[in-house]
Amino acid sequence: MTDDDVRRRFDEAMRDIYTRAVREANYNPTVYLRMLTEHGPLGTAQRLLAAPNPSAGFVTLWEKGRLDLTVEALVLTPEFQHFFAEDELATARDRLDRLGYRRGR
């Protein structure tokens, strides 16, 4: 699989987070959708990870028991990690670990 193929899969997965949040968590993350449109999937992920605190959407998904639908969980998927700097991955890990989220469930 080429890097372009993996990037397309990442882009699709970022869009899928939105669809699944609406369908499975009864949550409509409109700010996230606007960010995807304005900054693209990779830019959106990087902006969310650069923020000093988790987004309101992250908090809402935590409250709904769906941290699996967060950008933080997605970027830690092994095939996507190489798109991110180590500090971005550390931020994602830290945010999820603080809430007791176990990846790979």
HUNOR-V751374 format. One record per backbone hydrogen bond with DSSP energy under -0.5 kcal/mol. NH is the residue of the N-H (numbers start at 1). CO is the residue of the C=O. Records with the same first field share a line. If there is no record, write none. Layout:
NH=CO, CO
//
This chain:
6=2
7=3
8=4
9=5
10=6
11=7
12=8
13=9
14=10
15=11
16=12
17=13
18=14
19=15
20=16
21=17
22=18
23=19
24=20
25=20, 21
26=22
27=21
29=27
30=28
33=29
34=30
35=31
36=32
37=33
38=34
39=35
40=35, 36
43=39
44=40
45=41
46=42
47=43
48=44
49=45
50=46
51=47
59=55
60=56
61=57
62=58
63=59
64=60
65=62
66=61
69=66
70=67
74=70
75=71
76=72
77=74
80=77
81=77, 78
83=80
84=81
89=85
90=86
91=87
92=88
93=89
94=90
95=91
96=92
97=93
98=94
99=95, 96
100=97
101=96
103=101
105=102
//
